[in-house]
Amino acid sequence: MATLERGFKSWAERTALAVRRELGLSAKEPLDPRKLAQHLGVRLISPEDLRGLPADISTQLLENDPWGWSAATLELPTATIVIYNPKKSSGRQASDIIHELAHLILGHEPATLVFSNDGLMATRTFNVKQEDEANWFGWALLLPREALMSARRARMATAQIAEMYGVTERLVDYRLQMTGINVQIRRTGFSRGG
């Protein structure tokens, strides 16, 4: 997260709460990324939903290398689609989907595929700053600082928080560490739990 500009994290936390209010959610209620996608007019699909996807590509995505990819956004003239990996855990799917939605909310430029001259190989552009911004903003949407602080004050363990918010324990631990909540809770004498 070294590429985030000064003030972005605070802005992202405030904006995440504003987006949640648009959805009728408080900071402490779980946010279902699927409902946010619907609110934004974004269609969520898995490769299994793609009619006409060649069998060899489907097999590669879902059988041969199901852990090698997470999600991708396609911005078409008539629709915006997020394709997510159904082989990942539900908590990981939530993180992957919210990451893609964060890119859209933030107005990021989509990655570009660059093909070799023979068309047999492709790479994509990668903007580290945009990826870091989408991570921080997306994770603030899923786990607002206020929600995490409240959960820790209630002495909820990491696993309980993850289950309540539909995310992975790893994401809960990361947010607790990076938002300074663990240090703040220790200083005030509340048990960390987890």
C-alpha positions as CSV (number, residue, x, y, z in Angstrom):
1,M,0.0,0.0,0.0
2,A,3.0,2.3,-0.3
3,T,1.6,3.8,-3.5
4,L,-1.5,5.4,-1.9
5,E,-1.5,9.2,-1.9
6,R,-1.6,11.1,1.4
7,G,-5.2,11.4,2.5
8,F,-6.5,8.6,0.3
9,K,-7.2,6.2,3.2
10,S,-9.2,8.7,5.1
11,W,-11.1,9.6,2.0
12,A,-11.8,6.0,1.2
13,E,-13.1,5.3,4.7
14,R,-15.5,8.3,4.5
15,T,-16.6,7.5,1.0
16,A,-17.2,3.8,1.9
17,L,-19.6,5.0,4.6
18,A,-21.4,7.2,2.1
19,V,-21.8,4.3,-0.3
20,R,-23.1,2.2,2.5
21,R,-25.7,4.9,3.3
22,E,-26.8,4.9,-0.3
23,L,-27.5,1.2,0.1
24,G,-29.4,1.9,3.4
25,L,-26.7,0.3,5.5
26,S,-25.0,1.5,8.7
27,A,-21.3,1.1,9.2
28,K,-21.9,-2.0,11.4
29,E,-24.1,-3.9,9.0
30,P,-22.7,-6.5,6.6
31,L,-22.5,-5.3,2.9
32,D,-23.3,-7.9,0.3
33,P,-21.1,-7.2,-2.7
34,R,-23.8,-8.6,-4.9
35,K,-26.3,-6.0,-3.7
36,L,-23.7,-3.2,-4.4
37,A,-23.2,-4.6,-7.9
38,Q,-27.0,-4.6,-8.5
39,H,-27.1,-1.0,-7.2
40,L,-24.3,0.0,-9.6
41,G,-26.0,-1.8,-12.5
42,V,-23.1,-4.3,-12.8
43,R,-23.9,-7.9,-13.8
44,L,-22.0,-10.6,-11.9
45,I,-21.3,-13.9,-13.6
46,S,-18.9,-16.8,-13.4
47,P,-17.3,-18.5,-16.4
48,E,-20.0,-21.2,-16.1
49,D,-22.6,-18.5,-17.0
50,L,-20.8,-17.5,-20.3
51,R,-22.7,-19.1,-23.2
52,G,-20.4,-20.1,-26.0
53,L,-17.2,-20.2,-23.9
54,P,-15.0,-22.8,-25.5
55,A,-14.7,-26.0,-23.4
56,D,-10.9,-25.7,-23.3
57,I,-11.0,-22.2,-21.9
58,S,-13.6,-23.2,-19.3
59,T,-11.5,-26.2,-18.3
60,Q,-8.5,-24.0,-18.0
61,L,-10.3,-21.4,-15.8
62,L,-12.2,-23.8,-13.6
63,E,-10.3,-27.0,-13.5
64,N,-6.6,-26.7,-14.6
65,D,-5.9,-23.4,-12.9
66,P,-8.8,-22.4,-10.7
67,W,-6.6,-20.6,-8.2
68,G,-4.6,-18.6,-10.7
69,W,-7.3,-15.9,-11.2
70,S,-9.8,-14.0,-9.1
71,A,-12.1,-11.7,-11.0
72,A,-12.2,-9.4,-14.0
73,T,-14.4,-6.5,-15.3
74,L,-15.6,-6.2,-18.8
75,E,-17.0,-2.8,-19.8
76,L,-19.1,-3.4,-22.9
77,P,-21.1,-0.8,-24.8
78,T,-24.4,-2.1,-23.3
79,A,-23.3,-3.5,-20.0
80,T,-20.6,-3.8,-17.3
81,I,-19.9,-7.3,-16.2
82,V,-17.7,-8.7,-13.5
83,I,-16.6,-12.3,-14.0
84,Y,-15.6,-13.9,-10.7
85,N,-14.0,-17.2,-9.8
86,P,-16.6,-19.5,-8.3
87,K,-13.9,-21.9,-7.1
88,K,-12.7,-19.5,-4.4
89,S,-14.3,-19.4,-0.9
90,S,-17.3,-17.1,-0.5
91,G,-15.2,-14.8,1.6
92,R,-12.6,-14.5,-1.1
93,Q,-15.3,-14.0,-3.7
94,A,-16.6,-11.1,-1.7
95,S,-13.2,-9.5,-1.7
96,D,-12.6,-10.2,-5.4
97,I,-16.0,-8.8,-6.4
98,I,-15.7,-5.7,-4.2
99,H,-12.2,-5.0,-5.6
100,E,-13.6,-4.9,-9.1
101,L,-16.6,-2.7,-8.0
102,A,-14.1,-0.4,-6.3
103,H,-12.3,0.1,-9.5
104,L,-15.6,1.1,-11.2
105,I,-16.6,3.5,-8.4
106,L,-13.1,5.1,-8.4
107,G,-13.3,5.6,-12.1
108,H,-10.1,3.7,-12.8
109,E,-8.9,3.1,-16.3
110,P,-9.4,-0.5,-17.2
111,A,-6.4,-2.7,-17.8
112,T,-5.5,-3.3,-21.5
113,L,-4.7,-6.6,-23.0
114,V,-1.6,-6.6,-25.2
115,F,-1.3,-9.5,-27.7
116,S,1.8,-10.8,-29.3
117,N,2.0,-10.4,-33.1
118,D,0.9,-14.0,-33.6
119,G,-2.0,-13.6,-31.2
120,L,-0.9,-16.6,-29.1
121,M,0.2,-14.7,-26.1
122,A,-1.4,-11.9,-24.1
123,T,-0.4,-9.8,-21.2
124,R,-2.2,-7.0,-19.4
125,T,-1.3,-3.6,-18.2
126,F,-1.0,-3.3,-14.4
127,N,-1.3,-0.1,-12.5
128,V,0.0,-0.7,-8.9
129,K,-1.5,2.6,-7.6
130,Q,-5.0,1.8,-8.9
131,E,-4.8,-1.8,-7.6
132,D,-3.8,-0.5,-4.1
133,E,-6.6,2.1,-4.2
134,A,-9.2,-0.5,-5.2
135,N,-8.0,-2.8,-2.4
136,W,-8.2,-0.2,0.3
137,F,-11.5,1.3,-0.8
138,G,-13.1,-2.1,-1.4
139,W,-12.0,-3.5,2.0
140,A,-13.2,-0.3,3.7
141,L,-16.6,-1.0,2.1
142,L,-16.7,-4.6,3.4
143,L,-15.1,-3.8,6.8
144,P,-15.5,-0.2,7.9
145,R,-13.2,0.9,10.7
146,E,-16.2,1.7,12.9
147,A,-17.5,-1.8,12.5
148,L,-14.2,-3.4,13.3
149,M,-13.8,-1.2,16.4
150,S,-17.2,-2.1,17.6
151,A,-16.6,-5.8,17.1
152,R,-13.3,-5.7,19.0
153,R,-14.9,-3.7,21.8
154,A,-17.5,-6.5,22.0
155,R,-14.6,-8.9,22.2
156,M,-15.5,-10.7,19.0
157,A,-12.8,-13.0,17.7
158,T,-11.4,-12.7,14.2
159,A,-13.4,-15.7,13.0
160,Q,-16.6,-14.3,14.4
161,I,-16.0,-11.0,12.6
162,A,-15.2,-12.8,9.3
163,E,-18.3,-14.9,9.5
164,M,-20.5,-11.9,10.4
165,Y,-19.2,-9.8,7.4
166,G,-18.8,-12.6,4.9
167,V,-15.1,-12.2,4.4
168,T,-11.9,-14.1,5.2
169,E,-10.2,-14.1,8.5
170,R,-7.0,-12.9,6.7
171,L,-8.8,-9.8,5.5
172,V,-10.1,-9.1,9.0
173,D,-6.6,-9.4,10.5
174,Y,-5.2,-7.2,7.8
175,R,-7.8,-4.5,8.4
176,L,-7.4,-4.6,12.1
177,Q,-3.7,-4.2,11.7
178,M,-3.6,-1.6,9.0
179,T,-6.3,0.6,10.5
180,G,-4.5,0.7,13.9
181,I,-7.4,-0.9,15.7
182,N,-5.3,-3.6,17.3
183,V,-3.0,-1.0,18.8
184,Q,-5.9,1.2,19.9
185,I,-7.7,-1.7,21.6
186,R,-4.5,-2.8,23.4
187,R,-4.0,0.8,24.7
188,T,-7.6,1.0,26.0
189,G,-7.4,-2.3,27.7
190,F,-10.0,-4.3,25.6
191,S,-9.2,-7.8,24.8
192,R,-8.1,-8.4,21.2
193,G,-9.8,-11.8,20.9
194,G,-9.2,-14.1,17.9
